[in-house]
Amino acid sequence: MRRALCGLLAALAFSTAVMPTPAASQASTALPDTVASDCPRAMTVEPAAVQAEAVCLLRQYVQIDTTNPPGNELAAARFLAAFLQREGIEAALFEAAPGRANLYARLHGDGSGKALMLVHHMDVVPANPEEWTAPPFAGVVRDGYVWGRGTLDNKGPGIMELLSFVMLKRLGVPLGRDVVLLAVADEEEGGGKGARYMMAEHFDVLRDVEFALNEGGAMLQLDDGRLLYAVEFAQKVPLWLKIIATGPAGHAAMPKPEAATHRLVRALARLEQFEFPVTVVPAVQSVFDQRAEAMAPAKRAAYRELAKSLAQPAFRAEFLKDPHNAVMVRNSLAITMLTGSAKENVYPAQASAVVDLRLLPGQDPQAVVAELERAMHEPEVRVEPLLSATAHSSPLDTVLFKAITTLIKRHDPKARVTPNFIAGFTDCNTFRAKGITCYGFMPMHLPMAETERVHGRDERLAIDSLAQATLLLHELVREMVGR
């Protein structure tokens, strides 16, 4: 595959004009004060050269601690901006709050098509060094992997996008469409200072974007060795709720059933046992329509009429036994944070919990909250929404989806490209709400077992996968935007 990529792209020798970034309100284009250390520059698509540069950049990117909270994405944005400026590409920084920056850069085409955007988030979830076998923010290279928080989610894909972007200029690829590079803040906390901020406050610089590529899908290697080429086109959306219980404060030596902590525990116990109804939404049915094609003929009919099949007890029990199936046909609920007394022997006047719900498309958040309040049925307990969204999906009959399919089949003729509905959420939903067709797909080879490291300990990315994905992504982008 690598030789094929090299042979396909090595002959590129055109010139590309890099136009200044369009003016935008409240954007900073000053020279960054965080400058990337020297890395080798890949001036061709020779895999070894691309790998050396990608590994060097990813190690440095991981070393910038952007744990959210608090985020500190400004340091990461300056790192990326410094790299781009050394390539002769102007970058603009948009700060939603002090230290919470978003980066925007653009290569201009001839205007024959609307823009393609490559987007990733710079923030990462916390990592406890005591639980890791390698320091999570050191960017250690060991056993053929780059280790560190964000290597998979989402700094590794960010470097793939960064190099795919700059290689268009280095190789002189003539562009029809503009290509936008967007690195956003705050995805791990819902995007209020990242994608949602950019859409609300700076949509003017992204108004012409037709397509976006983001996280959410990959070339997943199943346990039996088969590859699943999953392209995310729809997803659940978050509904984050704070459950607050109140009651009399006092000394814990006297039993108090009406204490805030006791009320909270009873309410949460009922929530933990609550089951949402099974619902098959059109996006999920379309996924199982595709999966049915690869099933034994005797099984296909049941999955092509999933709602009808789930009304049958035996099929329903077998289907819901797989948690990956279950989350696709019902809302989910997870109790993630608890707060009570600051003292061992004192009842607090208030105790609270945070609940992370993921809602299927078409669900009314207010109706869900009312349903949960009835389920808790506990006095002096109230619910405060923290984050809520409406689900959107991307169409599948597009030139970008066809280009992804063509790319994959070129390198794996027997491949089956599967539209995927995910239980997590990404910034794609925010872009879809503004009319941008967004797909979650990076052409990154990833064994299913490695996905457990996302948001877990010992997150890592294989070096050969990093290089291969960068080349494949560049090939895909070039075919979408080249003249």
Number of C-alpha atoms within 10 A of each C-alpha: 11 16 10 10 18 15 12 12 17 13 11 15 13 12 14 17 14 14 13 14 18 12 11 14 11 13 17 15 17 12 14 19 11 16 15 17 12 10 14 15 15 18 12 18 26 18 18 15 15 24 22 16 18 24 25 20 27 24 21 17 28 26 19 18 22 26 20 18 13 14 24 21 30 25 22 30 29 24 21 24 28 22 24 18 14 11 13 15 19 23 27 25 25 26 21 18 9 9 16 24 28 28 28 24 23 24 23 20 23 15 11 12 17 18 25 26 26 24 27 28 28 34 31 26 19 18 20 12 13 10 12 15 10 19 18 26 21 18 26 17 18 12 9 12 19 25 29 29 34 33 29 25 25 21 25 30 28 29 24 28 28 24 22 24 25 19 22 24 20 20 19 15 20 21 25 19 23 21 26 22 23 28 27 30 37 31 24 21 17 22 18 17 21 29 29 22 20 25 18 12 14 17 16 14 19 19 14 15 22 17 24 24 23 24 25 24 24 21 22 21 17 13 10 6 10 12 20 20 25 22 26 25 28 31 27 29 26 24 22 22 19 19 22 21 27 21 22 13 16 15 13 14 9 9 10 17 11 16 22 25 25 17 25 29 16 15 22 19 12 15 20 13 9 14 13 14 8 17 16 18 16 10 21 22 19 18 19 21 20 18 17 17 15 11 12 9 9 7 12 18 15 16 21 19 14 22 17 12 16 21 11 10 10 10 14 17 11 11 16 17 11 10 9 12 14 16 20 25 23 20 22 20 19 13 17 10 12 15 14 18 15 9 9 9 11 15 25 22 16 21 23 22 20 20 22 19 21 23 28 26 22 11 15 13 17 12 10 16 16 11 12 17 17 11 16 20 13 16 13 15 20 15 18 12 15 14 16 18 20 18 20 21 21 21 11 14 8 11 11 22 20 13 15 24 18 15 18 20 14 13 14 12 10 9 15 18 20 20 25 25 24 22 22 14 20 26 24 27 27 23 22 20 17 15 16 21 24 30 29 25 23 25 27 26 20 19 18 16 11 16 15 12 17 17 16 15 20 23 24 27 27 22 20 17 17 26 26 22 23 30 27 23 25 25 18 21 23 22 15 21 22 16 14
